[in-house]
Amino acid sequence: MHDYLIIIDKINQKFEQFKLLVLQETEMVKELENFHLTPQQEIIMFYIIRNEPVIANDIANHFDISKSAVSQVVSKLEEMKMIFRQVNSINRRETLIYIGDKGQEFHQLLKKIDEMLVEKYYSKVSLTELKNVLDTLSKIVGTK
């Protein structure tokens, strides 16, 4: 147990160093602040971007949160033009959630940041090594 705690502390330190490095290296990351998203709103936006279109139930189930919590966040995101809702033409009882105009800007900025990170940092590591990191993180997350 003690050995795990030592390694975890070192991993946390590297994550902190990486985050600091990214924040110092790019103005693009600072531009994310212009969207004024809370951490919860940001994570839900990531989910919508990856899975569009979604319904509120998808979000609630994925994050294991109440539908009313999702409704509050979705309403705020819609007000901010990050998303828009549209009645599902196939199942009129469902409302589909899509990325809105501001959400598209957010998505494009995220893509630019990813490209910069690949170019400056991730490309310095082999794809095999990156896949190993992904596999390790997947195992950790999969233990939930």
C-alpha positions as a Markdown table, in Angstrom:
| # | Residue | x | y | z |
|---|---|---|---|---|
| 1 | Met | 0.0 | 0.0 | 0.0 |
| 2 | His | 2.8 | 2.4 | 0.9 |
| 3 | Asp | 4.5 | 1.8 | -2.4 |
| 4 | Tyr | 1.3 | 2.7 | -4.3 |
| 5 | Leu | 1.0 | 5.9 | -2.4 |
| 6 | Ile | 4.5 | 7.0 | -3.2 |
| 7 | Ile | 4.0 | 6.3 | -6.9 |
| 8 | Ile | 0.6 | 8.0 | -7.0 |
| 9 | Asp | 2.1 | 11.1 | -5.4 |
| 10 | Lys | 4.8 | 11.1 | -8.1 |
| 11 | Ile | 2.1 | 10.7 | -10.8 |
| 12 | Asn | 0.1 | 13.5 | -9.3 |
| 13 | Gln | 3.2 | 15.7 | -9.3 |
| 14 | Lys | 3.8 | 15.0 | -13.1 |
| 15 | Phe | 0.1 | 15.8 | -13.9 |
| 16 | Glu | 0.5 | 19.1 | -12.0 |
| 17 | Gln | 3.7 | 19.9 | -13.9 |
| 18 | Phe | 2.1 | 19.0 | -17.2 |
| 19 | Lys | -0.9 | 21.2 | -16.5 |
| 20 | Leu | 1.4 | 24.1 | -15.5 |
| 21 | Leu | 3.5 | 23.6 | -18.6 |
| 22 | Val | 0.4 | 23.7 | -20.8 |
| 23 | Leu | -1.0 | 26.8 | -19.1 |
| 24 | Gln | 2.4 | 28.6 | -19.5 |
| 25 | Glu | 2.9 | 27.5 | -23.1 |
| 26 | Thr | -0.3 | 28.6 | -24.8 |
| 27 | Glu | -2.6 | 31.6 | -24.9 |
| 28 | Met | -5.3 | 29.2 | -26.3 |
| 29 | Val | -5.8 | 27.5 | -23.0 |
| 30 | Lys | -6.5 | 31.0 | -21.4 |
| 31 | Glu | -9.1 | 31.5 | -24.2 |
| 32 | Leu | -11.1 | 28.7 | -22.7 |
| 33 | Glu | -11.8 | 31.0 | -19.7 |
| 34 | Asn | -13.7 | 33.3 | -22.1 |
| 35 | Phe | -16.5 | 30.7 | -22.3 |
| 36 | His | -17.1 | 31.1 | -18.5 |
| 37 | Leu | -17.9 | 27.4 | -18.0 |
| 38 | Thr | -18.0 | 25.7 | -14.6 |
| 39 | Pro | -16.1 | 22.4 | -14.4 |
| 40 | Gln | -19.4 | 20.5 | -14.5 |
| 41 | Gln | -20.6 | 22.5 | -17.6 |
| 42 | Glu | -17.2 | 21.8 | -19.3 |
| 43 | Ile | -17.3 | 18.1 | -18.7 |
| 44 | Ile | -20.9 | 17.9 | -20.0 |
| 45 | Met | -19.8 | 19.9 | -23.1 |
| 46 | Phe | -17.0 | 17.4 | -23.7 |
| 47 | Tyr | -19.6 | 14.6 | -23.5 |
| 48 | Ile | -22.0 | 16.3 | -25.9 |
| 49 | Ile | -19.2 | 17.1 | -28.4 |
| 50 | Arg | -18.1 | 13.5 | -28.5 |
| 51 | Asn | -21.6 | 12.0 | -28.6 |
| 52 | Glu | -23.9 | 14.6 | -30.4 |
| 53 | Pro | -26.8 | 14.4 | -30.6 |
| 54 | Val | -27.7 | 13.3 | -27.1 |
| 55 | Ile | -30.7 | 13.4 | -24.8 |
| 56 | Ala | -30.7 | 14.5 | -21.2 |
| 57 | Asn | -31.1 | 10.8 | -20.1 |
| 58 | Asp | -27.8 | 9.9 | -21.8 |
| 59 | Ile | -26.0 | 12.6 | -19.8 |
| 60 | Ala | -27.7 | 11.7 | -16.5 |
| 61 | Asn | -26.8 | 8.0 | -17.0 |
| 62 | His | -23.3 | 8.6 | -18.1 |
| 63 | Phe | -22.4 | 10.9 | -15.2 |
| 64 | Asp | -24.7 | 9.2 | -12.7 |
| 65 | Ile | -26.4 | 12.4 | -11.8 |
| 66 | Ser | -30.1 | 13.3 | -11.5 |
| 67 | Lys | -32.2 | 14.5 | -14.5 |
| 68 | Ser | -33.0 | 17.7 | -12.7 |
| 69 | Ala | -29.2 | 18.4 | -12.3 |
| 70 | Val | -28.8 | 17.8 | -16.0 |
| 71 | Ser | -31.8 | 20.0 | -16.8 |
| 72 | Gln | -30.3 | 22.9 | -14.9 |
| 73 | Val | -26.9 | 22.6 | -16.6 |
| 74 | Val | -28.4 | 22.1 | -20.1 |
| 75 | Ser | -30.7 | 25.1 | -19.6 |
| 76 | Lys | -27.6 | 27.2 | -18.7 |
| 77 | Leu | -25.6 | 25.9 | -21.6 |
| 78 | Glu | -28.5 | 26.7 | -23.9 |
| 79 | Glu | -28.8 | 30.2 | -22.5 |
| 80 | Met | -25.1 | 30.6 | -23.2 |
| 81 | Lys | -25.6 | 29.4 | -26.9 |
| 82 | Met | -23.2 | 26.5 | -26.2 |
| 83 | Ile | -25.9 | 24.0 | -27.2 |
| 84 | Phe | -29.4 | 24.0 | -28.7 |
| 85 | Arg | -32.3 | 21.6 | -28.2 |
| 86 | Gln | -34.6 | 20.2 | -30.9 |
| 87 | Val | -37.5 | 17.8 | -30.7 |
| 88 | Asn | -36.6 | 14.4 | -32.1 |
| 89 | Ser | -38.7 | 14.0 | -35.3 |
| 90 | Ile | -38.7 | 10.2 | -34.8 |
| 91 | Asn | -39.7 | 10.2 | -31.2 |
| 92 | Arg | -41.5 | 13.4 | -30.4 |
| 93 | Arg | -41.2 | 12.8 | -26.6 |
| 94 | Glu | -37.4 | 13.2 | -26.8 |
| 95 | Thr | -35.5 | 16.4 | -27.1 |
| 96 | Leu | -32.1 | 16.1 | -28.9 |
| 97 | Ile | -29.2 | 18.2 | -27.7 |
| 98 | Tyr | -26.8 | 19.6 | -30.3 |
| 99 | Ile | -23.7 | 21.8 | -30.1 |
| 100 | Gly | -24.7 | 25.5 | -30.6 |
| 101 | Asp | -22.7 | 28.3 | -32.2 |
| 102 | Lys | -20.6 | 29.1 | -29.1 |
| 103 | Gly | -20.2 | 25.3 | -28.5 |
| 104 | Gln | -18.7 | 25.0 | -32.0 |
| 105 | Glu | -16.2 | 27.8 | -31.2 |
| 106 | Phe | -15.4 | 25.9 | -28.0 |
| 107 | His | -15.0 | 22.7 | -29.9 |
| 108 | Gln | -12.7 | 24.3 | -32.5 |
| 109 | Leu | -10.5 | 25.8 | -29.7 |
| 110 | Leu | -10.2 | 22.4 | -28.0 |
| 111 | Lys | -9.1 | 20.9 | -31.4 |
| 112 | Lys | -6.5 | 23.6 | -31.8 |
| 113 | Ile | -5.2 | 23.0 | -28.3 |
| 114 | Asp | -5.0 | 19.2 | -28.9 |
| 115 | Glu | -3.1 | 19.8 | -32.2 |
| 116 | Met | -0.6 | 22.1 | -30.4 |
| 117 | Leu | -0.2 | 19.5 | -27.6 |
| 118 | Val | 0.4 | 16.7 | -30.1 |
| 119 | Glu | 2.9 | 18.9 | -32.1 |
| 120 | Lys | 4.9 | 20.1 | -29.0 |
| 121 | Tyr | 4.7 | 17.3 | -26.5 |
| 122 | Tyr | 2.8 | 14.1 | -27.4 |
| 123 | Ser | 4.8 | 13.6 | -30.7 |
| 124 | Lys | 8.0 | 13.4 | -28.6 |
| 125 | Val | 6.6 | 10.0 | -27.3 |
| 126 | Ser | 6.0 | 6.9 | -29.4 |
| 127 | Leu | 2.5 | 5.9 | -30.2 |
| 128 | Thr | 3.1 | 2.6 | -28.4 |
| 129 | Glu | 4.0 | 4.6 | -25.2 |
| 130 | Leu | 0.9 | 6.7 | -25.6 |
| 131 | Lys | -1.2 | 3.6 | -26.1 |
| 132 | Asn | 0.3 | 2.1 | -22.9 |
| 133 | Val | -0.7 | 5.3 | -21.0 |
| 134 | Leu | -4.2 | 5.0 | -22.4 |
| 135 | Asp | -4.4 | 1.3 | -21.5 |
| 136 | Thr | -3.2 | 2.0 | -17.9 |
| 137 | Leu | -5.7 | 4.8 | -17.5 |
| 138 | Ser | -8.5 | 2.7 | -18.9 |
| 139 | Lys | -7.7 | -0.1 | -16.4 |
| 140 | Ile | -7.8 | 2.4 | -13.5 |
| 141 | Val | -11.1 | 4.0 | -14.7 |
| 142 | Gly | -12.5 | 0.5 | -15.5 |
| 143 | Thr | -12.3 | -0.5 | -11.8 |
| 144 | Lys | -15.2 | 1.8 | -11.0 |
